């Protein structure tokens, strides 16, 4: 059984692994990948067995990752298709800019596992708050306006971490979903609330196979 900091999925006959502690994606052929997932390496090469042991993926020690995964829900809706952005309050735009800058610094100074553990703490605080569901539209609209001017749409982890923090501060939970695709390999992440994509479109996330959700 894989350690709790490792997630996997099959894409086009390959098995992709995400190691949260190492902040690294790895790819194996289907037979080797499935052997690793089952924890049955006796029929694999000794050097391969040693590599997996070094990575610690099959380590039976108690969990060492601070963050944990949750069940993946397939994306079926997108926020932009369901809500009108409207006019974003200025104070929310200022908060959005602060969240973006804070996320950039946080990602540079701490491990991915710590970032994801903080995300879960944000959600725990959001659950204790009372929020007007209509306000989420304003929060996302403000964030989208600011991010287009500040960083564009190519820094998916910074964008998602920043928006998750802003949403949680205003009483809204969200999950961070990691996905991959092949030919060529590309990784992406986005926020969801259930099956609702909050900061991307179904057209963009559709080609990606989700392999880990945190929230």
N, C-alpha and C positions, 0 to 999 in steps of 0.2 A: 504494500500500500504506500502511495506517495506521501511524503511529509506534507504538513498542512500549508507550507509556504510554496508548494509547487502545484500548478494547475496544468491541465493538458486538454487538447482537442485534436481531432483528426481533420485534416484539410487535404483534399486531392491525393489521398493515399500516403500522406505524411502525417506524423504525429508531432505537434508543436507543444513545447513546454514553456511555461513562464515561471521563472524562479524569482520570487519576490525579494528574498534576502540578497541575491546576487544582482537583482535588477537586470535580468538577462533572459532572452528568448533562445531556445535551442530547438533543432529540428532533427528527427530521426525517421528512418524508414518505418513502415507500418509494423513489420514483425518485431523489430527491435523496440520500437516505441511501446507496443502492446506488452512486451515482456517486462519492460520497466514499470509500466502501470500495474501489472499483476504482481510485481516483485519476484519474478521467476527468471533469474539470470543464469542458472546452471548451464544452459545450453549455449550461452553466448561466449565470446572470446574473453580470455582472462584480462586482457588490457582494457576491454570495455567494462567488465565487472569492476575493475579497480577505479576506472573513471567515475562510475556511478557511486561507488563507495566514497570517493573523495568529495563528490558533490554533496553527499549526505541525503540524497533524495529518498532513500529507503530506510533512513535511520529511525529506529524504533524508540528513541528517547522521547520524553514529553515534548510537546510542541514548544518551539522556541520563537516562533513568529509572534509579534505583538498584534498584528491584524489577522483577520479571518475572512474566509470567503462566504458568500451566501448563494442561494439558488439563482441560477440564471433564468431570466424571463425573456422570451423572444420579443424583440421590438415589433410593435404592430401599429403604433400611432406616433405622430410627431407634434411637438408643441406648436410649431408655426402653422400647422394645418388646422389646429383646433381653437386657437385663440388669436385675437387681434392684439398687436403690440401696444397700440395707443401711444400716448405721450408719457415718457418716463420722468418721474420726479427727479429734480436736480440732486437732492440729497442721496438718492439711490445711485445715481451716476458717480458721485464722489466716493461712495462706499465701494462701488464696483472697481474703480481705479485702485483704491487701497488694497482690495482683495487680490487684484492681478499682480500688483507689486509685491505683496506679501507672499503670494504663491511662488513667484520667481525666486525670491530669497530662500524660502523654506525648502524648495526643491534642490537648491544649490548646496544647502548646508546640512541636510539630513537625509537619512536613508529612505528608500521607497516604502519599506515596511513601516517606518515611523510616520510617514505621510499618510499612509492608509489607516493606521491606527488612529491618527488625529481625525481623519474623515469619519470614522465610526464614532468617536467621541462627539463630533459635531452633531451627528444624527441623534445621539442620545439626548443632547441638550435640546434639540429641535422637538423631540417627542414630548418634552415637558412644557413646551410653549403652546399658546393658543394663537392661531394665525387665521386671517381672513383668506380663504382660498383664492379670491380674486386678486390678492396682492402679489401672488406668485408671477402673474403676467407682467406686472410692473417691474419686479426684480429682474426677470429674464430680459425684458425689453431694455432696461437700463444697462445691463451687463453687455448685451449684444452691441449697443451703440458705442460703448466705451471700448470694447475689445476690438472692434473694427478699426478704430482710430489708433489704438495703442499697440496691438500686436498682430492683427490679422487672424486668420483661422487655421494656421498651420501648426501651432503649438498646442496640441490637443490636451496633453496632461496638465500644463499650466492653466489653460482655459477651464478645464473641468474641475480641477482642485479649487480654483478661485471661485467659480460659480457655486460649487457645492458649499463652500464656506459662507458665501453671501446668502444663499438660500437658507442654510441652517440658522444663521443669525436672525433671520426673519421668520423662523418657525417652520421651515419646510424640509422634509427629508428627501434624500435622493441617493441613488446607488451609482457607483463608478463601474463601468463595464469595460473590460479589455477585450479586444478582438484582433484577429490576424487574418491575412489572406496571402496566397502564394502567387508566384509567376507574374511579377517579382514579389518577394516577401515584403510585406508592409504591416506594421502594427498601428493600431489606432485605439483611442478610448473616448468615451462619451458618458453623459449622465442620463439615467432613466429614473422614472417613478413608475414602478410596475412595468407595463409594456409601452409606456409613453416616453419617447426620446425628448429630452429637454433642451439640449444644446447642439443638435445636429438634425439631419434629415434622414428619412428612411432610404433615400437614394444613396446617400453616402455610407451609412452604416450597413446597408443590406449585403454588400459583398464580403463583409467581415464575419468570420466565425467567432462567436464569443467564447472565451475560455476561462474568464474569471470575473466575478462581480463582487464588489465590496461595498458595504453599507450597513 
